[in-house]
Amino acid sequence: MTSLPDRTEKKLGLVIDLDTCVGCHACVVACKGWNTQGYGAPLADLDAYGAEPEGTFLNRVHAYETVPDDGPAAVVHFPKSCLHCDDAPCVTVCPTGASYKRGEDGIVLVNETDCIGCGLCAWACPYGAREMDGKEKVMKKCTLCVDRIYNENLPEEDREPACVRTCPAGARHFGDLADPDSDVSRLVAARDGMDLMPEQGTKPVNQYLPPRPKADRVPSPPPDDGPVDVLAPFLEPVADAPQGFLGWLDRALGAGGR
């Protein structure tokens, strides 16, 4: 079996804001694209357009409807990938040493040349974050884009995981969670970041920021039967009539359609 390092110099990981994630799956597509074109063996797709498609993804987004006791129903989009746990059971059950945790940055990786596809790591992971590649018959998982974050041939702004670089809502953040002064650590402290399933005792590095109550940040809509003076601000046009060339073009097009 494989042993874990006594300590790691850094704890590189993700902080995911569940209040901001809109479930667009841009992170899923970016992850699939980068890891298929770059690191290791491609992430296979089998029978992609058939009756029983099968594909390998290192990042997935789940959606859940919540119905709180004191508020309206809401949908929470929940991205999930490897959490690079400090006490990673997927590493300690590996019989070949293919799964390992790096001492320099805490990233959990799989050496695909040593993986025998036994599936023990997937069985041990409580988060379902590992996937067997149907073509390569080896285990795949999030690498935190280790081939990007240290690549000096890339512009500095691109040296972060593809999912973080791509997220249009700014819901994903990357950094060293062992450094209390890092941006991600400050964000976790400010928003009460939390472990996923802490009862499992895996000590995940990745953190989630919980959704904020909608009542705290969304103004109440106007009454639908209120007086005109109350509704008037909501009935005003969103923009003035176009002027100059755009105004002439608008009038010309309008005249041409009659």
C-alpha positions in Angstrom: 0.0 0.0 0.0 1.0 3.6 -0.6 1.9 6.0 2.3 1.0 9.6 2.6 3.6 12.3 3.3 3.9 13.4 6.9 3.3 17.0 5.8 3.2 19.0 2.6 4.9 22.3 2.0 1.8 23.7 0.3 -1.8 22.8 0.1 -2.8 23.8 -3.4 -6.5 23.5 -4.0 -9.8 25.0 -5.1 -12.3 27.2 -3.4 -15.7 26.9 -5.0 -18.4 29.5 -4.4 -21.8 27.8 -4.4 -23.5 31.2 -4.2 -21.9 32.3 -7.5 -21.9 29.1 -9.6 -24.6 29.3 -12.3 -24.3 25.6 -13.5 -23.1 26.6 -17.0 -20.7 23.6 -17.2 -17.9 25.8 -18.7 -15.5 24.3 -16.2 -16.5 20.7 -17.2 -15.9 21.5 -20.9 -12.6 23.3 -20.2 -11.4 20.4 -18.0 -12.3 17.8 -20.6 -10.7 19.8 -23.4 -7.4 20.5 -21.6 -6.9 17.0 -20.2 -7.8 15.3 -23.5 -5.3 17.5 -25.5 -2.6 17.6 -22.9 -1.8 15.6 -19.8 -1.5 11.8 -19.9 -3.7 9.7 -22.0 -6.9 11.3 -23.5 -10.1 11.2 -21.6 -12.0 8.6 -23.7 -15.6 8.8 -25.0 -17.2 5.6 -26.0 -20.4 5.3 -28.2 -20.7 9.1 -27.7 -23.7 9.4 -30.0 -25.2 5.9 -29.4 -27.8 4.5 -27.1 -25.4 4.0 -24.2 -22.7 6.8 -24.3 -19.9 6.5 -21.8 -17.3 9.2 -21.1 -14.6 10.1 -18.7 -14.8 13.5 -16.9 -12.5 14.8 -14.1 -15.0 17.5 -13.1 -18.8 17.3 -13.0 -21.5 19.8 -12.0 -24.6 18.5 -10.1 -27.8 20.5 -9.5 -30.0 20.2 -6.4 -33.2 22.0 -5.5 -33.4 23.2 -1.9 -36.5 24.1 0.0 -35.5 25.9 3.2 -38.0 26.3 6.0 -37.8 30.1 6.0 -37.4 31.0 2.4 -38.3 30.2 -1.2 -37.0 27.2 -3.1 -33.7 27.5 -4.8 -31.4 25.6 -7.1 -27.8 25.0 -6.0 -25.2 24.0 -8.6 -22.6 21.9 -7.1 -19.3 21.3 -8.9 -17.3 18.3 -7.8 -13.9 16.9 -8.5 -11.0 15.4 -6.6 -10.6 17.3 -3.3 -6.8 16.4 -2.8 -7.4 15.3 0.7 -4.7 15.5 3.4 -5.7 12.0 4.6 -6.5 10.6 1.2 -7.9 7.0 1.4 -7.5 6.6 -2.4 -3.7 6.8 -1.9 -3.4 4.5 1.1 -5.4 1.6 -0.6 -3.4 1.7 -3.8 -1.5 -1.6 -4.1 1.0 -0.4 -6.7 1.8 3.1 -5.6 0.2 4.5 -8.7 -1.9 6.9 -6.6 0.3 9.3 -4.5 0.2 12.6 -2.8 3.0 15.1 -3.5 4.9 16.5 -0.6 5.8 19.7 -2.3 2.3 20.9 -3.0 -0.2 18.4 -1.7 -1.6 17.5 -5.1 -2.9 13.9 -5.4 -2.0 12.3 -8.7 -2.1 8.9 -10.5 0.9 7.5 -12.3 -0.9 5.9 -15.2 1.9 3.6 -16.2 1.7 1.9 -12.7 -2.1 1.8 -12.5 -3.5 -1.7 -13.0 -7.1 -0.5 -13.1 -8.2 -2.5 -9.9 -10.6 0.3 -8.9 -9.7 0.2 -5.2 -9.1 3.9 -5.1 -12.6 4.6 -6.6 -14.1 2.3 -3.9 -12.2 4.2 -1.2 -13.0 7.7 -2.3 -16.2 8.9 -0.5 -16.7 11.7 -3.0 -16.9 9.6 -6.2 -14.1 11.7 -7.6 -12.3 9.0 -9.6 -13.3 7.6 -12.9 -12.1 4.5 -14.8 -11.3 5.4 -18.4 -13.3 2.9 -20.5 -10.6 2.8 -23.2 -7.3 3.1 -21.3 -8.5 1.0 -18.4 -6.7 3.2 -15.9 -8.0 5.5 -13.2 -8.3 9.2 -14.0 -8.8 12.1 -11.7 -8.4 15.9 -11.3 -4.7 16.9 -11.4 -5.3 20.6 -10.6 -3.8 21.0 -14.1 -0.4 20.3 -12.8 0.9 20.7 -16.4 -0.4 24.3 -16.5 0.3 25.7 -13.1 4.1 25.2 -13.3 4.4 25.8 -17.1 6.6 28.8 -17.5 5.9 28.8 -21.3 2.3 30.0 -20.5 1.5 33.6 -19.6 1.3 34.0 -15.8 -2.4 34.6 -15.9 -2.9 31.2 -17.5 -0.9 29.3 -14.8 -4.0 28.1 -13.0 -6.4 25.2 -13.5 -8.4 25.3 -16.8 -11.7 25.2 -14.9 -10.7 28.3 -12.8 -9.4 30.2 -15.9 -12.6 29.5 -17.8 -15.3 30.1 -15.2 -17.4 33.1 -16.4 -19.0 33.7 -13.0 -15.8 33.8 -11.0 -17.0 31.0 -8.8 -13.8 29.0 -8.8 -10.6 30.1 -7.1 -7.1 28.5 -6.9 -4.3 28.9 -4.4 -2.4 27.7 -1.4 -4.7 26.9 1.4 -1.8 26.3 3.8 -1.0 30.0 3.6 -3.4 31.9 5.9 -2.6 35.1 4.0 -3.4 33.8 0.5 -6.4 35.0 -1.3 -8.2 31.7 -1.1 -7.6 31.4 2.7 -8.9 34.9 3.3 -11.9 34.1 1.2 -12.6 30.9 3.2 -12.3 32.8 6.4 -14.6 35.6 5.3 -17.3 33.3 3.9 -17.1 30.4 6.4 -15.8 28.0 3.9 -16.5 24.3 4.7 -15.2 20.8 4.1 -17.3 18.4 2.0 -18.5 15.6 4.2 -16.2 16.3 7.1 -17.5 13.2 8.9 -15.4 11.1 6.6 -12.2 12.3 8.2 -10.4 12.8 4.9 -9.5 16.4 5.5 -10.2 17.7 2.0 -8.1 20.6 0.9 -10.7 22.0 -1.5 -13.3 24.2 0.2 -16.9 25.2 -0.6 -18.4 28.6 0.2 -22.1 28.1 1.1 -24.9 29.9 -0.7 -26.0 33.1 1.0 -29.7 33.6 1.7 -31.4 35.2 -1.3 -33.3 37.6 0.9 -29.9 39.2 1.9 -29.0 40.2 -1.6 -32.1 40.3 -3.9 -34.6 43.2 -3.5 -38.2 42.3 -3.2 -40.3 42.7 -6.3 -42.9 45.5 -6.5 -46.5 44.6 -5.6 -48.4 43.5 -8.7 -51.5 45.5 -7.7 -49.8 48.6 -6.2 -50.6 52.2 -7.2 -49.2 53.6 -10.3 -46.7 55.9 -8.5 -45.2 52.8 -6.8 -45.0 50.8 -10.1 -43.9 53.8 -12.2 -40.1 53.3 -11.8 -40.5 49.7 -13.0 -42.4 50.8 -16.1 -39.9 53.3 -17.4 -38.1 52.3 -20.6 -34.8 50.7 -20.2 -33.1 53.1 -22.6 -33.8 56.3 -24.4 -34.4 56.3 -28.2 -31.2 56.0 -30.1 -29.7 59.3 -31.5 -27.4 60.2 -34.3 -26.5 57.5 -36.9 -28.1 54.7 -34.9 -31.3 56.8 -34.6 -31.3 57.3 -38.4 -30.7 53.6 -39.0 -33.5 52.7 -36.7 -35.9 55.0 -38.5 -34.8 53.8 -41.9 -35.2 50.2 -41.0 -38.6 50.8 -39.5 -39.8 52.7 -42.6 -38.5 49.9 -44.8 -40.5 47.3 -43.0 -43.8 49.1 -43.5 
